[in-house]
């Protein structure tokens, strides 16, 4: 709850909420909208409109409360799934680990489609382990549809499809191994069939978006693999270690290797291993939560066993409590830092709106998605918003095309932009290049400067083209 008001909208939050409002307008009035499906990493017709409704009712906090509801739902489903697979004590301990995981808390106050996708993945897993007896096949079919919805909500959620299929195999209550494998294959067929139909109905835009954002994603960060694994280890070390202990305890109890415990443990490693292979750290802090949902069951199993050695409460309970407390403190500090990792625009956006009304556009806006979300559509309908990712400019002397930061600096020198919002989100070097161009052009006036604690020397600024200077 504290995180709901910790900062203004992150760019992804602003983008999805803005897109959701446009989708609703398109459905209700046929309003033309951008082809979001071509570059969204989830179907724009699922989460964004739902979040936009919550935003209309309660603003950004309302949209974040929707995510909180999904994360609470995921925690409840974790309890019922772990209770079904093990027992009530394991279920309680599993939920304790999950609810105190820092990045899980962050998803509960983040208006993106991750929380919804995780909830649907968790619901599918619970339906699978619940499917038995006469209702086995109907529940399996519903689980396949739910899993497909999770994948459509966030394409990257499909990484855990094999884990849910594996659960279908390992939780089959009767039949030989071929029959158990056939049960998993049927779940895969149900899921794949729904996805195939959805892609056919969605058309080329959706297949293009899936390919662009997920299957052949352009790697932006290029982070070394070992660095990605090291960062993840810092987040999940305690959880991974106690879950690894859970594997050995489950083997000790059963006297043989337990495939279920290995499957749950592997689920927790999928995101860091996959992204280390891709050398891309983008959204890793969100993706590890998907795997942690499964991993927490093994951690809960280990903590349960440690706490009740010889079938009575033991000193192991104190050990488990210390581990849980250490994870809680670590997670609290992580999300505290993260919630300030983007600029607060509560003062910046009103200043930008005034600058646009005074000097008009085109406008260079580093927080372009926030501008679309916070500023009125009437104001922006008359403005040409330029974001820093794709801007190009022709040198007025040679007419040669210029790209990137030099193009922005050249455009500023020629008074091209009516207003400029600049922050250090794209890096210090780019920030200083743009601000130096603004201050030295003698055509722009600084109208707002808001400190950003993460970049003490680079406040978020709004500049306006001086009236009468011409562009």
Helices and strands as residue ranges (DSSP letters): G 2-5, H 11-29, G 36-38, H 47-85, H 88-99, H 102-107, H 114-130, G 133-135, H 136-153, G 155-160, H 161-170, H 177-202, H 204-210, I 211-215, H 225-254, H 259-278, H 284-307, G 309-311, H 316-338, H 348-359, E 363-365, H 368-374, H 377-381, E 385-386, E 392-394, E 401-403, H 404-413, E 419-422, G 424-426, H 428-441, E 444-452, E 455-465
